[in-house]
Amino acid sequence: MLDGVEKCGIGNWEGVSESVGSKDASMCKEHYHSMYLADPKHILDQIKDEIRERENEMVDTDRVLRDINKRLIHMSGVKLVSTILGV
C-alpha cells in the first residue's frame, strides 16, 4: 500500500489500487485513512520495526565483513608461508 502511495501519490487511489492489485480504489483510500492517518501509532510501530530490522542487517553486515577480513588475513598468511616454503 505505502509503495503504491509513494509511487502514485496520495489521492490517486485508482493508481494505488492498480499498484496494490488486491483492493479497489475506495478500499485503498479507506485502508490508508484508517491505518495511517487515524492511527499514527500503527505507522510509528512499522517505522520502529523497520529500524530494528535495518539495525540487525547492519550487525549482520559487520559480522560478515569481520569474517571476510579474517579469511583474507588467513589467506595472505597461507600465501606468505607457501611462498617462503616454495610450495
C-alpha positions as CSV (number, residue, x, y, z in Angstrom):
1,M,0.0,0.0,0.0
2,L,2.6,2.5,1.0
3,D,4.7,1.7,-2.0
4,G,1.7,2.4,-4.2
5,V,1.0,5.7,-2.4
6,E,4.6,6.7,-2.8
7,K,4.7,5.7,-6.4
8,C,1.3,7.2,-7.4
9,G,0.7,9.9,-4.8
10,I,-1.8,10.4,-2.1
11,G,-5.2,10.8,-3.6
12,N,-4.5,8.8,-6.8
13,W,-6.4,5.8,-5.4
14,E,-7.0,4.3,-8.8
15,G,-3.3,4.2,-9.4
16,V,-2.7,2.9,-5.9
17,S,-5.3,0.2,-6.5
18,E,-3.6,-0.9,-9.6
19,S,-0.2,-1.0,-7.8
20,V,-1.7,-3.0,-4.9
21,G,-3.6,-5.3,-7.1
22,S,-5.9,-6.7,-4.4
23,K,-8.1,-3.7,-3.4
24,D,-10.2,-1.3,-5.4
25,A,-9.7,2.5,-5.2
26,S,-12.2,3.0,-2.4
27,M,-10.8,0.2,-0.3
28,C,-7.2,1.6,-0.7
29,K,-8.4,5.1,0.4
30,E,-10.3,3.6,3.4
31,H,-7.3,1.4,4.4
32,Y,-4.9,4.3,4.1
33,H,-7.0,6.7,6.1
34,S,-7.8,4.2,8.8
35,M,-4.4,2.7,9.2
36,Y,-2.0,5.6,8.6
37,L,-4.0,8.8,9.3
38,A,-6.5,7.8,12.0
39,D,-3.9,5.6,13.9
40,P,-0.5,7.2,13.8
41,K,0.7,4.6,16.4
42,H,0.4,2.0,13.7
43,I,2.8,3.7,11.3
44,L,5.2,4.5,14.2
45,D,5.3,0.8,15.1
46,Q,6.1,0.0,11.5
47,I,8.9,2.5,11.4
48,K,10.3,1.1,14.7
49,D,10.2,-2.4,13.2
50,E,11.9,-1.3,10.1
51,I,14.6,0.5,12.1
52,R,15.2,-2.7,14.2
53,E,15.4,-4.8,11.0
54,R,17.9,-2.4,9.5
55,E,20.0,-2.4,12.7
56,N,20.0,-6.2,12.6
57,E,21.1,-6.1,8.9
58,M,23.9,-3.7,9.9
59,V,25.0,-6.1,12.7
60,D,25.0,-9.0,10.2
61,T,26.9,-6.9,7.7
62,D,29.5,-6.0,10.3
63,R,29.8,-9.7,11.3
64,V,30.2,-10.8,7.6
65,L,32.9,-8.1,7.0
66,R,34.8,-9.2,10.1
67,D,34.6,-12.8,8.8
68,I,35.8,-11.9,5.4
69,N,38.6,-9.8,6.9
70,K,39.7,-12.8,9.0
71,R,39.7,-15.1,5.9
72,L,41.7,-12.6,3.9
73,I,44.3,-12.3,6.7
74,H,44.4,-16.1,6.9
75,M,44.7,-16.4,3.1
76,S,47.5,-13.9,2.9
77,G,49.3,-15.7,5.8
78,V,48.9,-19.0,3.9
79,K,50.3,-17.4,0.7
80,L,53.2,-16.0,2.6
81,V,54.1,-19.3,4.2
82,S,53.7,-21.1,0.9
83,T,56.0,-18.5,-0.7
84,I,58.6,-18.9,2.0
85,L,58.4,-22.7,1.8
86,G,58.4,-22.6,-2.0
87,V,55.2,-24.7,-2.2
